[in-house]
Amino acid sequence: MRSNWKRHKIILTALFTSLTVVLGYLLAAVPNVELMTLSVFLCGVFVGPRYGAVAGILSITLYSFFNPYGISLPPLLAAQISGFIVIGALGGLLRKKLLGGGGRVVIISAVSGFLITLLYDILTTTATAYIVLGADGFTGGIIGFFWTGCVFIVIHVVVNAVIFSQAVVPIVKVAGLKDAYPGN
């Protein structure tokens, strides 16, 4: 049973990774609207924090390496990978809370979407500021960089909070997930 579940986790991780990359390309032209975060988060919910983090690493790396707009520079890629590790792991860590049922699950989903998107945007904006401003100008220019991008960050965070509030509960319910992972 345990080896079957491990194989099942690997297959689901690969499927979620593929789905995440496809969703990234599907909405690449739409600013601040994306489903990659949701997909990696749900992978964590389905298969646990470790495999969710793996899906995060694989999906953002594949998406970044084959991005039609060009590959991310190393500081930005590192920030993207770090953010997606947290997103996938957090999905797994919140599984029991998300399976609890009731109206508070929608709130947990929305707050999760809000906070992980905010963290991701802070990481990637900081990395982008470092790339653009360089080491010498980074300290003096980081606040201005955030002010310049704050409208985009707010839109991204709010849109993801709404997406999470509307998508996580129905997907988890339809999947019929249980509190514990099989074989654990």
C-alpha distance (Angstrom), angle and dihedral (degrees) to the residues before:
residue distance angle dihedral
M1 . . .
R2 3.81 . .
S3 3.83 94.9 .
N4 3.81 90.5 46.6
W5 3.81 89.8 53.4
K6 3.82 91.0 48.2
R7 3.80 89.8 52.0
H8 3.80 88.9 46.8
K9 3.83 90.1 52.1
I10 3.80 91.6 50.6
I11 3.80 91.9 49.6
L12 3.81 92.8 47.3
T13 3.81 90.3 47.4
A14 3.81 90.2 52.8
L15 3.81 91.4 47.1
F16 3.80 93.2 48.7
T17 3.81 90.1 46.3
S18 3.80 90.4 53.2
L19 3.79 92.0 45.2
T20 3.80 91.2 49.6
V21 3.81 93.7 52.0
V22 3.82 92.0 46.8
L23 3.81 91.5 48.5
G24 3.80 88.9 49.7
Y25 3.78 92.4 55.0
L26 3.79 92.6 41.1
L27 3.80 92.9 59.9
A28 3.82 99.3 28.0
A29 3.80 93.0 114.1
V30 3.81 94.1 51.2
P31 3.81 110.1 85.5
N32 3.81 116.7 -128.5
V33 3.81 95.2 -6.1
E34 3.78 115.2 105.9
L35 3.78 140.3 145.2
M36 3.80 98.3 -159.4
T37 3.79 92.6 94.8
L38 3.80 91.9 51.2
S39 3.81 92.5 47.7
V40 3.82 94.7 51.1
F41 3.80 91.2 44.1
L42 3.81 90.6 52.0
C43 3.78 90.1 48.7
G44 3.79 87.6 58.9
V45 3.80 90.3 48.7
F46 3.81 91.2 50.7
V47 3.82 100.6 42.9
G48 3.80 107.6 15.4
P49 3.79 138.5 -99.8
R50 3.81 97.9 -66.0
Y51 3.79 96.3 52.2
G52 3.80 90.9 37.8
A53 3.81 88.7 57.3
V54 3.82 89.9 48.1
A55 3.81 90.3 52.0
G56 3.79 88.2 50.1
I57 3.80 92.9 52.6
L58 3.80 94.2 45.1
S59 3.79 97.7 43.4
I60 3.80 98.5 47.6
T61 3.80 91.4 42.5
L62 3.81 92.8 51.3
Y63 3.79 91.9 43.3
S64 3.81 92.5 48.6
F65 3.79 95.8 44.7
F66 3.80 93.4 50.4
N67 3.79 98.3 33.3
P68 3.82 112.4 141.8
Y69 3.83 88.2 -137.7
G70 3.80 92.0 55.9
I71 3.78 137.5 -89.9
S72 3.80 119.3 -58.9
L73 3.79 116.7 -106.9
P74 3.83 113.4 -109.9
P75 3.84 98.4 -98.9
L76 3.80 91.0 49.3
L77 3.81 93.0 43.8
A78 3.81 89.8 51.5
A79 3.81 90.1 51.2
Q80 3.82 91.6 47.6
I81 3.80 92.3 49.4
S82 3.81 92.0 46.7
G83 3.79 90.7 50.6
F84 3.79 94.0 48.6
I85 3.81 92.1 47.9
V86 3.79 88.3 57.4
I87 3.81 92.4 44.9
G88 3.82 93.8 53.2
A89 3.79 94.4 41.9
L90 3.79 93.0 47.8
G91 3.80 91.0 53.6
G92 3.79 88.8 57.5
L93 3.79 93.7 44.4
L94 3.81 92.1 51.7
R95 3.81 95.5 47.0
K96 3.81 96.7 105.8
K97 3.80 92.2 47.4
L98 3.81 90.9 48.9
L99 3.80 91.7 50.8
G100 3.79 92.5 50.8
G101 3.78 93.8 91.8
G102 3.76 128.3 -145.4
G103 3.77 132.9 89.1
R104 3.77 94.0 -62.7
V105 3.83 90.1 69.9
V106 3.80 89.3 67.1
I107 3.82 89.0 51.9
I108 3.82 91.6 47.7
S109 3.81 89.1 50.0
A110 3.81 93.6 48.8
V111 3.81 93.8 45.9
S112 3.81 90.4 46.8
G113 3.80 91.3 51.7
F114 3.80 90.3 46.8
L115 3.82 96.5 48.4
I116 3.80 99.3 41.9
T117 3.79 91.3 46.9
L118 3.80 90.2 49.1
L119 3.81 90.5 49.8
Y120 3.81 91.0 47.8
D121 3.81 91.8 49.1
I122 3.81 91.7 48.4
L123 3.81 90.9 50.9
T124 3.80 95.4 46.2
T125 3.80 95.4 41.5
T126 3.80 90.3 50.4
A127 3.81 90.8 49.8
T128 3.80 91.9 47.2
A129 3.80 90.7 49.2
Y130 3.79 89.4 52.3
I131 3.81 90.8 51.0
V132 3.80 93.9 47.7
L133 3.81 100.0 37.6
G134 3.79 99.1 34.4
A135 3.77 125.9 -143.7
D136 3.80 94.0 -64.9
G137 3.81 98.0 50.2
F138 3.80 97.2 34.4
T139 3.80 99.0 90.7
G140 3.77 94.7 47.0
G141 3.79 96.8 42.2
I142 3.80 105.7 38.4
I143 3.81 95.4 91.3
G144 3.80 92.0 50.2
F145 3.78 89.1 48.4
F146 3.81 91.0 55.3
W147 3.81 91.9 46.1
T148 3.78 89.6 52.5
G149 3.80 92.0 52.4
C150 3.80 99.4 34.9
V151 3.82 95.1 103.0
F152 3.80 90.9 53.7
I153 3.80 91.5 46.0
V154 3.81 92.2 50.4
I155 3.81 92.1 48.9
H156 3.82 92.1 47.8
V157 3.81 93.6 47.6
V158 3.82 95.0 46.3
V159 3.81 93.8 44.7
N160 3.82 91.3 50.7
A161 3.82 91.8 47.0
V162 3.82 89.0 54.3
I163 3.82 92.6 44.9
F164 3.82 91.5 49.9
S165 3.81 92.4 46.6
Q166 3.80 91.2 53.2
A167 3.82 101.8 36.5
V168 3.81 111.8 34.8
V169 3.81 99.2 63.1
P170 3.84 97.3 46.9
I171 3.81 92.8 44.7
V172 3.81 93.0 48.9
K173 3.82 90.7 45.5
V174 3.82 94.5 49.5
A175 3.82 90.8 47.2
G176 3.81 90.2 55.7
L177 3.81 93.8 -139.0
K178 3.81 119.3 -175.8
D179 3.81 128.9 -140.5
A180 3.79 95.8 -104.4
Y181 3.77 130.3 45.7
P182 3.82 112.6 -115.1
G183 3.76 114.3 -104.7
N184 3.82 94.8 21.4
